[in-house]
Amino acid sequence: MVLRHMTYPQRQAWRAGAALLVVVLGLAWLACGWRAGVLAATLTSIPGLVLSCSAFWLLCHAGSHHLEHRLVLVTVVSVPLAIMLFWAISPMYAFALACGGALCAWIGGYAALLRDMPTAGVPAPEITPGMAAKAVLDETVLAFFLACASIPRGCAITRDRTALEQLEAALDNNHWQQQPETLHGTVQAPEPVECKRVHKNRQTFDLLSFDSDYTVLDALPQADQWHAHRANQRAHARVLRHDHPAPWLLCLHGYQMGTPSSDFSLFRIEHLHQQLGLNLIMPILPLHGLRRSGWPSGSGFLDGPMATVFHAQVQALSDIRRCLAWVRTLAGGDTVGVLGYSLGGYNAALLAACEPDLACVIAGIPLTDIPAILWRHMPPADRAAIEAQGINLAWLNQLMAPVSPLQHTPVLPHDRRYVFAATGDRIVPAQQALDLWRHWDEPAMHWYQGTHISVRREQGAAQFINRALHDCGLVVSGPQWETV
């Protein structure tokens, strides 16, 4: 039977069979550990119990996917742990456990791809070993996101509902639902600006810093709590520019990024800056990187109270537009394109609704509906507790409308809009990119056979970006723009 053509019940049966293999691996961990002494038994009991219990639960609820994230993560972690216990539980058993962990993780990737039926309008993801390995990466990162997330529980849910009611009142009193442009307003280039030369990650760049001019918070709930994030009150952007006038590309990073190591790799700055000759400005989103208030980077932007998500997004758009205004004061700053990934794609799409003079906006693997993505990945028990307090998806979408790219009409011309996304994305469902493409009146679109995390290595996505930069005039014709 071809996996791609399975019916939904057949897919769930296949996933149940995969979970059964993980149960066997978990029991093998327990058996090997308890034969090798107390210390080895203690260490092996962690993956053994987690794998056995989680996989058994999936056998009983084959349609559930929330445990699957953690299941894949533990299976992946069990491989290095087996290597560490090489001599304690005998080389043969350690090798067998490591191979079993790798096999189960790989099977978990298949199970993740088979979890949902294909989305109408999206090319079906290829069910191949390579795609399964990419799905494992997505599921592992997603498990990390969930483990680090601050999900409201208990009395915190009641406080969040009160804050959301205050947010609703503020939106109604200021007519921001009907006139979102009055919420965002006009921006001016920041002044004064500090520009410091930095050498990091084998790159030399300028670190642009200025005070985040964000006053709209006074009309919104939980303003004092938001202002308490001291590091977040200072906006930063990394700048790489040539000694001669050149077009600019504004690069917007994803969730839990904002550091040189992650951002420079994602945006392939050697290619964009050196080979294509573009100047780059890379704003750091609120609560990320140098602006973070907790661990990891980005903590508090998408997790925690929904009112703070509203704060984060309004401030992000304000700071990004001020970076754009600063670029436009420089030589060559009249030609600026935008490239954003994931959460950066969300903000790139918002720019297309308020900045008509951009050379282009390229939204990559874009998050476009924040409440929907939180509802999808939130553990069922937490989601049920929140809904019991009257906080539901429809209400959250209404409150987030002033900062939602799907609720704003783009002012950027149609031929300057570009979207690319992954057919097998496990973090941001393909439906979200499809919704943006349709909302944008179906501009240039590219689907690559990969997942969210694999975007860094996808040649098709890189070539699509190159063609978009060339077509909108940011890159001149020549062999360099075709190079990936």
Secondary structure, DSSP 8 states (H G I E B T S, - for coil): --GGG--HHHHHHHHHHHHHHHHHHHHHHHHHHHTS-HHHHHHHHHHHHHHHHHHHHHHH-TT--HHHHHHHHHHHHHHHHHHHTTTTS-HHHHHHHHHHHHHHHHHHHHHHHTSS---TTS-----SHHHHHHHHHHHHHHHHHHHH-----THHHHHHHHHHHHHHHHHHHTTTTT-HHHHH------SS-EEEEEEETTEEEEEEEEE----GGGGSTTHHHHHT-GGGGEEEEEEE--SS---EEEEE--TT--SHHHHHHHHTHIIIIIIS--EEEEE--TTSGGG-SSSSTTTTTSSS-HHHHHHHHHHHHHHHHHHHHHHTTSTTTT-EEEEEETHHHHHHHHHTTT-TT-SEEEEES----HHHHHHHHS-HHHHHHHHHTT--HHHHHHHHGGG-GGGS---S-GGGEEEEEETT-SSS-HHHHHHHHHHTTS-EEEEESS-SGGGGG-HHHHHHHHHHHHHTTSS-SSHHHH--
